[in-house]
C-alpha cells in the first residue's frame, strides 16, 4: 500500500496530478482544495496518499493536509460513500466547513455539494457528527492526531491489509503512538490489539 509520495510535480489538473518519483509517474486523484495547494509544475511535492484497491483497479488519492486525508478516511466509513464521492465532498467544502456542517447538522449545506442528496446528507450527519463534527479547533492536528510519520503510515497500511477500515486503523495507530510503541513491528502489534478490542 502506498501511503506517502515525495517527488517532483510532473503534471496537475483540478482532478488529478502526476508525481514523478525517481522516473516513475504516479497518477494521484485530488480534491479541489488539494489541487489549489499544489506547487507549480516541476517543483518538489509531498502528498499523503490513500491507496484504493479493487479487483480491476488500483487508484491513489492524495492530500496535502493530514486533516483532509483523515476526513476522507472517515467519509469512506459511511455507507454508500466511495472514494470518488468522498473526494467530491471534500472538493465542495473545506475540512473546517465540513466539520461545522456536521456539528450543526446543516443538511442544506451538505446537499449543496454536487452528488450529495438529502438521504446521503442525513446519513453523513448521523454517522459522522459525533466523530468529526465536534472536534475542538486545534485538537485534530494536535499531538495525538497530528500528521503521521512514515512508520505510522506503514502501520496503518498494514492494518488495512489485515482487513480493518482505514479510519479504525488510523485511530488504533494514533493510540499506539500515544502509548509509546517503538519500532514498526511493535507499533503494528499494539495497533492490532487496539483495533481488535
C-alpha positions in Angstrom: 0.0 0.0 0.0 1.3 3.4 -0.9 0.8 5.9 2.0 3.2 8.7 1.1 4.7 10.2 -2.1 7.5 12.7 -2.3 8.9 13.7 -5.7 8.5 16.3 -8.5 5.2 17.5 -9.7 5.1 16.5 -13.4 1.5 17.4 -14.2 -1.5 18.8 -12.5 -5.2 19.5 -13.2 -8.1 20.2 -10.9 -9.0 16.5 -10.6 -5.5 14.8 -10.6 -1.8 15.2 -10.7 1.2 13.1 -11.7 4.1 12.9 -9.2 7.5 11.9 -10.7 9.3 9.7 -8.1 12.7 8.8 -9.4 11.4 8.4 -13.0 8.1 6.7 -12.2 5.0 8.8 -12.7 2.2 8.2 -10.1 -1.3 9.4 -11.1 -3.0 10.8 -8.0 -6.6 11.9 -7.7 -7.1 15.1 -5.7 -9.8 17.3 -4.2 -10.0 20.9 -5.4 -8.6 22.0 -2.1 -5.5 19.9 -2.5 -5.2 21.0 -6.2 -5.2 24.6 -5.1 -2.4 23.9 -2.6 -0.1 22.2 -5.1 3.1 24.0 -6.1 4.0 24.8 -9.7 4.7 22.0 -12.2 8.4 21.0 -11.8 8.6 21.8 -8.1 9.0 19.3 -5.3 5.8 18.0 -3.8 4.8 15.7 -0.9 1.4 14.0 -0.7 -0.3 11.9 1.9 -1.9 9.1 -0.1 -4.8 6.6 0.3 -4.4 3.6 -1.9 -7.7 2.2 -3.2 -7.5 -1.4 -4.4 -10.3 -3.2 -6.2 -10.2 -6.4 -8.4 -9.8 -4.4 -11.6 -8.0 -1.2 -10.5 -5.5 0.5 -8.1 -6.0 4.2 -7.6 -4.2 6.7 -5.5 -5.9 9.6 -3.7 -3.6 12.4 -2.5 -3.9 15.1 0.2 -1.6 18.0 1.1 -3.1 18.3 4.7 -3.4 15.3 7.0 -6.7 16.7 8.3 -8.2 16.3 4.8 -6.9 12.8 4.5 -8.3 11.9 7.9 -11.7 13.3 6.9 -11.5 11.3 3.7 -11.0 8.1 5.6 -13.9 8.9 7.9 -16.1 9.5 4.8 -15.2 6.1 3.5 -16.7 4.6 6.6 -20.2 6.0 5.7 -22.4 3.5 4.0 -22.8 4.3 0.3 -19.8 6.6 0.0 -16.8 5.5 -2.1 -13.5 7.3 -2.8 -14.8 9.4 -5.7 -17.8 10.7 -3.8 -15.6 11.3 -0.7 -13.3 13.4 -2.8 -16.2 15.3 -4.3 -17.4 16.1 -0.8 -14.0 17.4 0.1 -13.9 19.4 -3.1 -17.3 21.0 -2.3 -16.2 22.4 1.1 -13.1 22.8 3.2 -12.3 20.5 6.1 -13.4 23.2 8.6 -16.7 23.8 6.7 -17.4 20.1 6.6 -16.9 19.8 10.3 -19.1 22.8 11.0 -21.8 21.5 8.8 -21.8 18.1 10.5 -21.7 19.7 14.0 -24.6 22.0 13.3 -26.5 19.2 11.3 -26.6 21.6 8.3 -28.1 19.2 5.8 -28.8 22.2 3.4 -25.1 22.9 3.2 -24.2 19.3 2.6 -26.9 18.9 -0.1 -25.3 21.9 -1.9 -22.3 19.7 -2.7 -22.7 18.0 -6.1 -23.5 14.3 -5.8 -24.9 14.6 -2.2 -28.6 14.2 -1.9 -30.8 14.5 1.1 -30.5 10.9 2.2 -26.7 10.9 1.8 -26.5 14.2 3.7 -28.7 12.9 6.5 -26.5 9.7 6.7 -23.4 11.9 6.9 -24.8 13.8 9.8 -25.9 10.8 11.7 -22.7 8.8 11.2 -20.1 11.5 11.5 -21.3 14.4 13.6 -20.1 12.9 16.9 -16.8 11.5 15.4 -15.6 14.5 13.3 -18.2 17.3 13.6 -17.5 18.3 17.2 -13.7 18.1 17.2 -12.4 21.2 19.1 -10.4 23.5 16.9 -6.7 22.7 17.0 -7.1 19.3 18.5 -7.4 17.4 15.3 -3.8 18.2 14.4 -2.5 18.1 17.9 0.0 15.8 19.4 -2.4 12.8 19.5 -3.8 13.3 16.0 -1.1 15.2 14.1 0.5 14.3 10.8 1.5 10.6 10.5 5.2 9.8 10.3 6.2 7.3 7.6 6.4 4.5 10.1 2.9 5.2 11.2 1.7 5.3 7.6 3.2 1.9 7.1 1.4 0.6 10.3 -1.9 2.0 9.1 -1.4 0.3 5.7 -0.6 -3.0 7.4 -3.8 -2.9 9.4 -5.8 -2.0 6.3 -4.3 -5.1 4.7 -5.4 -7.1 7.6 -9.0 -6.0 6.8 -9.5 -3.1 9.2 -11.3 0.0 7.9 -8.8 2.9 7.3 -10.3 5.1 10.0 -10.2 2.3 12.6 -6.6 1.6 11.6 -5.6 5.3 11.8 -7.2 5.6 15.3 -5.5 2.4 16.6 -2.1 3.6 15.3 -2.7 7.0 17.0 -3.5 5.3 20.3 -0.4 3.0 20.0 1.8 6.0 19.2 0.4 7.9 22.3 1.2 4.8 24.4 4.8 5.0 23.3 5.1 2.0 21.0 8.6 2.0 19.3 9.5 0.4 16.0 7.3 -0.7 13.2 6.6 -4.3 14.5 5.8 -3.1 18.0 3.6 -0.3 16.6 1.7 -2.8 14.4 1.2 -5.3 17.2 0.0 -2.7 19.6 -2.3 -1.1 17.0 -3.7 -4.6 16.0 -4.5 -5.3 19.6 -6.3 -2.0 20.0 -8.2 -2.2 16.7 -9.4 -5.7 17.5 -10.6 -4.8 21.0 
